[in-house]
Amino acid sequence: MKTLFVRGVLMLGLVLVGCDTAPVVIKQQFYSFGTIVEVSLWGVKPQQAQSVFLQLQEDMDYMHETWHAWHEGPLARINQLLPLGATFSVAPSVLPLIENCKLLYRKSHGLFNPAIGGLINLWGFAQDEPPLGPPPADEALRPYLETPPSMDDIELDGIRMRSKNPLVQLNFGGYAKGYAVDILIQRMQESGVRNGIVNAGGDLRAIGMKGDRPWRIAIRDPRGEGILASLAVQGDESVFTSGNYERFFTFDGQRFHHIIDPRTGYPAQGSVSVTVIHNNAAEADAAATAIFVAGPRQWPEIAAAMGVTQVMVVDDAMHVYMTPSMAERVHFEIEPLPAVTIQTLP
């Protein structure tokens, strides 16, 4: 049962592919951020690898506890104070996330919005166990549409903050994992690691190469556990996917997923999967969320606004949209091949 559980988690978004079992690759897995984190190192000695793995797990556990929206910790305390409207001090460990997310909120035209933690809670996704439904009543959603909470409602003055909107509740689910991956990569580099991958439940950042070859990455087929496409990464790149298959519930025959559109209060419609390649994992994480919310029609505008140029969007009819630079890298692994539209960014 444990093997099946690990396999299922690792297939959430992206997985490493290839049959090379050369001993120069050393891997370690640990559980954090509600998923399996797999670290792969190339070209290091086993003793150094174990030291790096121990440090990374300690860092990841600390970040998970600090940035968790509904477990007791600094972020949960912030969410308790925000509805009061008074000014209070922010934990230094959380402040950079708030500052960065305020900027990304504006760049995304409000589609990446960690201030809608209350909406996420209404839908039942702010808990460890998957929700069973039903969806929230219109009366419960109405306040979030009449006075929408946003990152612009948060006022910062050094380490002091307050919210102008009592509905603001922070949930960094579309950002914290990417931010954490960036920190782990930095730790690896500081420890002398030049080639490796941090794969957090399928979302990853890779540095260097696997010997004389690039790292091979697979993008999950959003219809199941198969592979939609593969690509090679080398140098320093992050590959993040948002999909409607990650967390969801079915009620009265209708499926409701966890990526909420702040404009409607309901799960975003039109897309089933969005993959972004970028040089920064945190920004790739946020961009994948915002582009998913934007949907198949608006995505080029949001991708351009957020500064990402390598994007693949799969709509609910399995039609694939890609930027030209993404299309040059993607190799589809399914038959028949999907219909593809190449779109340049404005």
Helices and strands as residue ranges (DSSP letters): H 2-10, E 14-16, E 25-32, E 35-42, H 46-67, H 74-81, G 82-84, E 88-89, H 95-107, H 117-122, H 138-146, G 151-153, E 154-157, E 160-163, H 176-190, E 196-200, E 203-208, E 215-220, E 227-233, E 235-243, E 248-251, E 254-257, E 271-278, H 281-305, E 310-315, E 320-322, H 324-327, E 331-332, E 340-342
